[in-house]
Amino acid sequence: MTRTTEATDDADIRGVIDRWVEAFRNRDVDAAMAIHAADTVSFDIAPPLRYVGTDEYRRPWEATFANFTGPIEFEIRELAITIGTDVAFSRSLNRMMGTMRDGQEADLWLRWTACFQKRDGQWLIVHDHSSVPTDFANGTALLDLTP
């Protein structure tokens, strides 16, 4: 891979991630699905254990966006991208903030890993994994941790 190709691929993948963030901010399910491959597999923080395909993966996005009023603020920190010829992955710490329909303010950090594949010259997310740390002693998610 040449430096030019690597720089272009890096910019393209960052563009995919930027569109993903904008989908959150605008609560736009169609925009979120447009950057995922049709056969994507997601390990989301919401049950079940996995979502297979964009038809299935669309459901948690619809539910999440329906639970918020107004935009969802989103911040990405410590983004690292590793690029191969036609596969790449990224990892980051992501902060999601917004007002829930019940008036409660949400502010939580997630761990996110995304796997990309270049298909027909376009980088798409083929797998992603969002998680939060767990307190195994009492079986609860730790939603108040910050980087």
C-alpha positions, 0 to 999 in steps of 0.5 A, a space after each residue: 500500500 502506498 502512502 497516498 493510498 493509505 492516506 486516502 483510505 484513512 480519510 475515507 474511513 474517517 469520513 464513514 465515522 463522521 457520517 456515523 456521528 452525524 447520523 447520531 446527532 440527527 437521529 437518522 436511521 437511514 444515514 446510519 444504515 447507509 454506512 453499514 454493509 447489508 450483511 453487517 454483524 453488530 454486537 450492540 449494548 442492547 440485547 440480543 447478543 448480536 444483530 445480523 444484517 441491516 434489516 435487523 440492526 435497524 431496530 436498535 437504532 430506531 429504538 434508541 433515537 425514539 428514546 431521545 428528544 432533539 439531537 444526540 451529542 456525540 464525541 469520539 476520543 482516542 480514535 485509532 485506525 489500522 488499515 490493510 488493503 481491503 479491511 480495516 478496524 478502528 477503536 475509540 471511546 465514545 461519549 453519547 449525551 442527550 435528553 431522554 423522552 422522560 426528561 432524564 439527561 443521558 451522558 455515558 461513555 461507550 467502548 467502540 470497535 468497528 471493522 471495515 471492508 472495502 467493497 466496490 471501492 467503498 469502505 463500509 462497516 461490516 462489524 461493530 461492537 459497543 460495550 460498557 464495563 460491567 461490575 461482575 460482583 453485582 451484575 450491573 453496567 458501569 455507566 459513570 466511568 470517564 476517560 
